[in-house]
Amino acid sequence: MSINNILKITFLSSLLSLSFYVNAEADNAVGWNNLSANEQKLLKRFKTRWSEIPEQRKQRLLKGANRWDNMNPEQKKQAKQRLQRWKNMTLEQRQQIRSRYEKFRALPQDEKQRIRQQRQWFKSLPHERRQKLRNRWKNMTAEQRDSFRQRLKERRAELRKLPAEEREQIKSQRQESRKKLRDMSPAERRSARETLRQRRAAPRTPRR
């Protein structure tokens, strides 16, 4: 077989592959008329340029619309507040958030789960307590924040060295303590925190 014939066959094969890919993309395309009436209502601002939107983004938009449709009024209110905060951010702040999100996606699954649990715990705190923690973090210097992160890493490293059964026991105890803290009155929580501070400040007796 001559070189020319080989080139022709290769070219035709490429064209057939490309044609198959384009047809497959067309078959999987989500047209505006394929959307439900509710989806069209939620995404109406994209109607005029729907055909120009990449399929991957269409899927994200549809997923977001369905998630919004399944939210209760309180969840929708919080989502609107988050959207407004995003709109008020500078480009640099948005880039920082995107960067943190990409780092989160790269974490192992157990680390992601731990972060989600911490976030859930923070959201369960009374508004006053959450605000105090936010203010405390904002008022820290860069060195103090680095020191705080380092202590957390060291504690996690120590925890990972423990047997699985002992780790689960500590985790269970923490969850129980947090539940008790949530059920306390503000005065009881202040008293409990003061007691904890005194215990931490007290000199430790060396173990024999």
matplotlib code that plots the C-alpha trace (Angstrom):
import matplotlib.pyplot as plt

x = [0.0, 1.3, 2.0, -0.8, -3.4, -2.3, -2.7, -6.1, -7.3, -6.0, -7.7, -11.0, -10.8, -10.2, -13.2, -15.4, -14.2, -14.9, -18.3, -19.2, -18.1, -20.1, -23.2, -22.8, -22.5, -25.6, -27.5, -26.6, -27.3, -30.0, -32.2, -34.3, -37.5, -36.4, -36.5, -39.5, -41.7, -40.2, -36.7, -37.4, -38.9, -35.8, -33.4, -35.4, -32.5, -30.4, -33.1, -31.8, -28.3, -29.1, -27.9, -24.5, -23.8, -21.4, -23.1, -21.1, -22.3, -25.9, -25.7, -24.4, -27.2, -29.8, -28.4, -28.4, -32.0, -33.2, -31.3, -32.9, -36.4, -35.9, -34.9, -37.1, -37.7, -34.9, -32.4, -33.4, -32.9, -29.4, -28.5, -29.6, -27.4, -24.4, -25.0, -25.1, -21.9, -20.3, -21.4, -20.0, -16.5, -13.6, -12.0, -9.1, -11.5, -13.3, -10.1, -9.0, -12.3, -11.9, -8.4, -9.5, -12.3, -9.8, -7.6, -10.6, -11.5, -8.0, -8.2, -8.7, -12.3, -11.9, -10.4, -13.3, -15.7, -13.9, -14.1, -17.8, -18.5, -16.6, -18.7, -21.9, -20.8, -20.1, -23.5, -25.2, -23.7, -25.8, -25.4, -23.7, -21.1, -20.4, -20.0, -17.5, -15.4, -15.4, -14.3, -11.6, -10.3, -10.4, -8.5, -5.6, -2.4, -1.0, 1.5, -1.2, -3.3, -0.3, 0.4, -3.2, -3.2, 0.1, -1.4, -4.4, -2.1, -0.1, -3.3, -4.6, -1.3, -1.4, -5.0, -4.1, -1.5, -4.1, -5.9, -9.1, -11.2, -9.7, -10.2, -13.8, -14.2, -12.7, -14.8, -17.9, -17.0, -16.5, -19.8, -21.5, -19.8, -20.8, -24.4, -24.4, -22.9, -25.7, -28.3, -26.9, -28.1, -25.7, -24.8, -24.0, -21.9, -19.9, -19.4, -18.3, -15.8, -14.3, -13.9, -12.2, -9.8, -8.9, -8.2, -5.9, -4.1, -3.5, 0.0, -0.1, 1.1, 3.8, 2.8, 4.7]
y = [0.0, 3.4, 6.2, 8.2, 5.5, 5.2, 9.0, 8.9, 6.1, 7.9, 11.1, 9.4, 7.5, 10.8, 12.4, 9.4, 9.6, 13.3, 12.8, 10.2, 12.5, 15.5, 13.3, 11.9, 15.4, 16.4, 13.4, 14.3, 18.0, 19.5, 21.7, 24.4, 22.7, 19.6, 21.3, 21.1, 24.1, 24.6, 24.4, 26.9, 29.3, 29.0, 29.4, 31.9, 34.5, 31.9, 31.2, 33.5, 32.1, 28.5, 26.9, 28.7, 27.4, 24.5, 21.2, 20.8, 24.2, 23.4, 20.4, 22.5, 25.0, 22.3, 20.7, 24.1, 24.8, 21.4, 21.9, 25.4, 23.9, 21.4, 24.0, 25.1, 28.9, 29.2, 27.5, 29.7, 32.8, 31.6, 30.9, 34.4, 35.9, 33.8, 35.0, 38.6, 38.2, 36.7, 39.7, 42.1, 40.4, 41.7, 39.6, 38.8, 37.5, 35.4, 33.9, 33.0, 31.2, 29.3, 28.4, 27.1, 25.1, 23.4, 22.5, 21.1, 18.9, 17.5, 16.4, 12.7, 11.7, 11.3, 14.8, 16.3, 14.5, 16.0, 19.5, 19.0, 17.9, 20.9, 23.2, 21.6, 22.0, 25.7, 26.2, 24.6, 27.1, 30.1, 33.2, 35.1, 32.4, 32.1, 35.9, 35.9, 33.1, 35.1, 38.3, 36.4, 35.0, 38.3, 40.0, 37.5, 38.4, 36.2, 34.7, 33.8, 32.2, 30.2, 29.1, 28.1, 26.0, 24.4, 23.3, 21.8, 19.8, 18.5, 17.5, 15.7, 13.9, 12.8, 11.6, 9.6, 7.7, 6.4, 3.0, 3.3, 2.3, 5.1, 7.6, 6.8, 7.1, 10.5, 11.5, 10.3, 12.2, 15.5, 15.1, 14.6, 17.6, 19.8, 18.6, 19.4, 22.9, 23.6, 22.7, 25.1, 28.6, 31.4, 31.8, 28.1, 28.1, 31.1, 29.3, 26.1, 27.9, 29.7, 26.4, 24.9, 27.9, 27.5, 23.8, 24.6, 27.3, 25.1, 23.5, 19.9, 17.2, 15.1, 11.5, 8.8]
z = [0.0, -1.0, 1.4, -0.2, 0.4, 4.0, 4.5, 2.9, 5.1, 8.2, 7.2, 6.5, 9.8, 11.6, 9.9, 10.9, 14.5, 14.6, 13.0, 15.6, 18.5, 17.2, 16.7, 20.2, 21.6, 19.7, 21.0, 24.6, 24.2, 26.5, 24.4, 26.0, 24.9, 26.7, 30.0, 32.3, 32.8, 36.3, 35.0, 32.3, 34.9, 37.1, 34.2, 32.1, 32.1, 30.1, 27.5, 24.7, 24.9, 26.0, 22.8, 23.2, 26.7, 26.9, 27.9, 31.1, 32.3, 31.3, 33.6, 36.5, 35.9, 35.9, 39.0, 40.8, 39.7, 41.0, 44.3, 44.7, 43.9, 46.8, 49.4, 52.2, 52.7, 55.3, 53.0, 50.1, 52.3, 53.3, 49.7, 48.7, 51.4, 50.3, 46.7, 47.8, 49.8, 46.6, 44.5, 47.1, 47.0, 45.1, 42.3, 44.7, 47.4, 44.9, 43.6, 47.2, 47.7, 44.4, 45.5, 48.9, 47.1, 44.8, 47.8, 49.5, 46.5, 46.5, 50.1, 51.1, 51.7, 55.5, 55.8, 53.8, 56.1, 59.2, 57.7, 57.0, 60.5, 61.9, 59.7, 60.8, 64.5, 63.9, 62.2, 65.2, 67.6, 68.8, 66.7, 69.5, 69.9, 66.1, 65.9, 68.8, 67.1, 63.8, 65.5, 67.4, 64.1, 62.4, 65.2, 65.1, 63.4, 60.6, 63.1, 65.5, 62.8, 61.6, 65.2, 65.7, 62.5, 63.6, 66.9, 65.2, 62.8, 65.8, 67.7, 64.6, 64.1, 67.7, 67.3, 64.2, 66.2, 68.6, 68.0, 66.0, 69.0, 71.2, 68.4, 68.1, 71.9, 71.9, 68.9, 70.7, 73.9, 71.9, 70.2, 73.6, 75.0, 72.1, 72.5, 76.2, 75.4, 72.9, 75.5, 78.1, 78.8, 77.9, 81.6, 81.9, 78.8, 80.1, 83.4, 81.6, 79.4, 82.4, 84.2, 81.1, 80.9, 84.6, 84.1, 81.1, 83.0, 86.1, 86.3, 85.3, 87.7, 86.1, 85.5, 87.4]

ax = plt.figure().add_subplot(projection="3d")
ax.plot(x, y, z, "-o")
ax.set_aspect("equal")
plt.show()
